[in-house]
Amino acid sequence: KELFPLHSLCAFIGMRGSGKTHAMVNLAKRYLDEGCFTRVFIISPTYESNPIFHVLHIAPQDVYSNLHTSIKDIADILEKCKEDSDNYDDYHDYMKAYIKWKKDMKLTVAEHTMLENADYHKPPEVPRPSPLLIVDDMIHSEIYSTSRQNPFINLCLRHRHINHGKGITIFLAAQTFRSGIPLALRQNIQQYFIWPTKD
């Protein structure tokens, strides 16, 4: 109950060695332990050398560690989030038809076809997608470009609304405040975690 409502945009600001990454990971793990996140993505060139990240058990295909492909990586993450959202919607549609069939209610042709294609089996539950994106050690990379065409800035500004309101939570870690995070993001961050910094 004491956790921040999701979906959120959080920034962890502090000098190297201040403990910001550990705090960020600890908070992410707390949400995971509570069942709040269904999937975790990370963009960080230091992922492999930072063992603290491994407690989150991020799937290898959801780890993006190439500093120079971050814009393409955002597109890939968005595509995966859309796929999870579509799978959830398909499950929801199927279950509505399945319940109607079990209650011997009238089905549409589309519902009959959908159930028939699945042999009228009850599928395993698909949880509502609630992804987390962690961005660490990416200062001065193109992901923080102030260009209006930057898809990451756009994602941060509309993170609660993607995939028909299913949303995504974003954790950002940076060493400096003003020079580390573009103004457009600073004005929209909901929670700041701030350690001593030279900025």
C-alpha positions as CSV (number, residue, x, y, z in Angstrom):
1,K,0.0,0.0,0.0
2,E,3.0,2.3,0.5
3,L,4.2,1.9,-3.1
4,F,3.6,4.7,-5.6
5,P,0.6,4.2,-7.9
6,L,1.4,2.8,-11.4
7,H,2.2,3.6,-14.1
8,S,4.9,6.1,-13.0
9,L,7.9,8.0,-14.4
10,C,10.7,8.0,-11.8
11,A,14.2,9.5,-11.9
12,F,17.1,8.4,-9.6
13,I,19.7,11.2,-9.6
14,G,23.1,10.9,-7.9
15,M,26.8,10.7,-8.4
16,R,28.6,7.5,-9.3
17,G,28.7,5.3,-6.2
18,S,25.9,7.1,-4.5
19,G,23.7,4.0,-4.4
20,K,21.0,5.2,-6.9
21,T,21.1,2.1,-9.0
22,H,20.8,-0.2,-5.9
23,A,17.8,1.9,-4.7
24,M,16.2,1.8,-8.2
25,V,16.7,-2.0,-8.4
26,N,15.4,-2.5,-4.9
27,L,12.3,-0.6,-5.6
28,A,11.7,-2.5,-8.9
29,K,12.1,-5.8,-7.0
30,R,9.6,-4.7,-4.4
31,Y,7.1,-4.0,-7.1
32,L,7.9,-7.4,-8.7
33,D,7.5,-9.2,-5.3
34,E,4.1,-7.6,-5.0
35,G,3.1,-8.8,-8.5
36,C,2.8,-5.3,-9.9
37,F,5.1,-5.8,-13.0
38,T,4.6,-8.6,-15.5
39,R,7.7,-7.8,-17.6
40,V,11.0,-5.9,-17.1
41,F,13.0,-4.3,-19.9
42,I,16.4,-2.7,-19.4
43,I,18.5,-0.4,-21.5
44,S,22.0,-0.1,-20.0
45,P,25.5,-0.6,-21.5
46,T,26.7,-1.6,-18.0
47,Y,24.1,-4.4,-17.5
48,E,26.5,-7.3,-17.6
49,S,29.1,-5.7,-15.3
50,N,26.5,-4.6,-12.7
51,P,25.4,-7.8,-10.8
52,I,22.7,-5.9,-8.9
53,F,20.5,-6.0,-12.0
54,H,20.5,-9.8,-12.0
55,V,18.2,-10.0,-9.0
56,L,15.4,-8.8,-11.3
57,H,15.7,-12.0,-13.4
58,I,15.2,-10.0,-16.7
59,A,14.8,-12.3,-19.7
60,P,17.9,-12.1,-22.0
61,Q,15.8,-10.9,-24.9
62,D,14.6,-7.9,-22.8
63,V,18.1,-6.7,-22.1
64,Y,19.5,-4.0,-24.4
65,S,23.1,-3.1,-23.7
66,N,24.3,-1.6,-27.0
67,L,24.8,2.1,-26.3
68,H,24.5,2.9,-30.1
69,T,21.2,1.2,-30.9
70,S,19.0,2.7,-28.2
71,I,16.5,4.4,-30.6
72,K,16.0,1.1,-32.4
73,D,15.7,-0.7,-29.0
74,I,12.8,1.6,-28.0
75,A,10.9,0.6,-31.1
76,D,11.6,-3.1,-30.3
77,I,10.4,-2.7,-26.7
78,L,7.2,-0.9,-27.9
79,E,6.6,-3.7,-30.3
80,K,6.9,-6.3,-27.5
81,C,4.6,-4.3,-25.3
82,K,2.0,-4.1,-28.1
83,E,2.3,-7.9,-28.6
84,D,1.7,-8.5,-24.9
85,S,-1.3,-6.1,-25.0
86,D,-2.8,-7.8,-28.0
87,N,-2.3,-11.2,-26.4
88,Y,-4.2,-10.0,-23.3
89,D,-7.0,-8.5,-25.4
90,D,-7.3,-11.8,-27.4
91,Y,-7.4,-13.8,-24.2
92,H,-10.1,-11.4,-22.8
93,D,-12.2,-11.8,-26.0
94,Y,-11.8,-15.6,-25.9
95,M,-12.8,-15.8,-22.2
96,K,-16.0,-13.7,-22.8
97,A,-17.0,-16.2,-25.6
98,Y,-15.9,-19.2,-23.5
99,I,-18.1,-18.1,-20.5
100,K,-21.1,-17.5,-22.9
101,W,-20.6,-21.0,-24.3
102,K,-20.4,-22.6,-20.8
103,K,-23.6,-20.8,-19.9
104,D,-25.2,-22.0,-23.2
105,M,-25.8,-18.5,-24.3
106,K,-26.1,-17.5,-28.0
107,L,-22.7,-17.0,-29.7
108,T,-21.8,-14.9,-32.7
109,V,-20.2,-16.6,-35.7
110,A,-16.9,-15.1,-34.8
111,E,-17.1,-16.4,-31.3
112,H,-18.0,-19.9,-32.5
113,T,-15.0,-19.8,-34.9
114,M,-12.7,-18.6,-32.1
115,L,-13.7,-21.3,-29.7
116,E,-13.7,-24.0,-32.4
117,N,-10.1,-23.1,-33.4
118,A,-9.1,-23.7,-29.8
119,D,-11.1,-26.9,-29.4
120,Y,-13.2,-25.1,-26.7
121,H,-10.4,-25.4,-24.2
122,K,-10.1,-22.9,-21.3
123,P,-6.7,-21.2,-21.9
124,P,-4.2,-20.4,-19.1
125,E,-4.8,-17.0,-17.6
126,V,-3.0,-14.1,-19.3
127,P,-2.4,-11.2,-16.8
128,R,-3.0,-7.6,-17.7
129,P,0.4,-6.3,-19.0
130,S,2.2,-4.0,-16.6
131,P,5.8,-3.5,-18.0
132,L,8.7,-1.7,-16.4
133,L,11.5,0.0,-18.5
134,I,14.8,0.7,-16.7
135,V,17.2,3.1,-18.4
136,D,20.6,3.4,-16.7
137,D,24.0,4.9,-17.7
138,M,22.6,6.3,-20.9
139,I,23.5,10.0,-20.4
140,H,24.7,11.8,-23.5
141,S,23.4,9.0,-25.7
142,E,20.8,9.6,-28.4
143,I,18.0,8.3,-26.2
144,Y,18.1,11.6,-24.4
145,S,18.2,13.7,-27.6
146,T,15.9,16.7,-27.4
147,S,14.7,16.2,-31.0
148,R,11.0,16.1,-31.4
149,Q,11.4,12.9,-33.4
150,N,13.0,11.1,-30.4
151,P,10.7,8.2,-29.7
152,F,11.9,7.8,-26.1
153,I,10.9,11.4,-25.2
154,N,7.6,10.8,-26.8
155,L,7.2,7.5,-24.9
156,C,8.0,9.2,-21.5
157,L,5.4,11.8,-22.2
158,R,2.6,9.3,-23.0
159,H,3.8,6.3,-21.0
160,R,0.5,6.0,-19.1
161,H,-1.6,5.8,-22.3
162,I,0.2,3.3,-24.6
163,N,-1.7,0.2,-25.7
164,H,-5.2,1.5,-24.8
165,G,-4.2,2.7,-21.4
166,K,-2.3,-0.4,-20.2
167,G,0.8,1.9,-19.9
168,I,4.4,1.3,-18.9
169,T,6.4,2.5,-15.9
170,I,9.8,4.0,-16.6
171,F,12.8,4.3,-14.1
172,L,15.6,6.6,-15.2
173,A,19.0,6.7,-13.5
174,A,21.4,9.7,-14.1
175,Q,24.4,11.3,-12.4
176,T,23.2,14.9,-13.0
177,F,19.9,16.7,-12.8
178,R,19.8,19.4,-15.4
179,S,22.4,18.1,-17.8
180,G,21.4,14.5,-17.3
181,I,17.7,14.6,-18.1
182,P,16.1,16.8,-20.8
183,L,13.7,19.5,-19.7
184,A,10.7,17.9,-21.3
185,L,11.3,14.8,-19.1
186,R,12.1,16.8,-15.9
187,Q,8.8,18.6,-16.2
188,N,6.9,15.3,-16.3
189,I,8.7,13.1,-13.8
190,Q,6.4,12.0,-11.0
191,Q,8.9,10.8,-8.4
192,Y,12.4,12.1,-7.9
193,F,15.0,10.2,-5.8
194,I,17.9,12.5,-5.3
195,W,21.4,11.9,-3.8
196,P,24.2,14.4,-3.5
197,T,25.2,15.6,-6.9
198,K,27.6,18.1,-8.4
199,D,24.8,19.6,-10.4
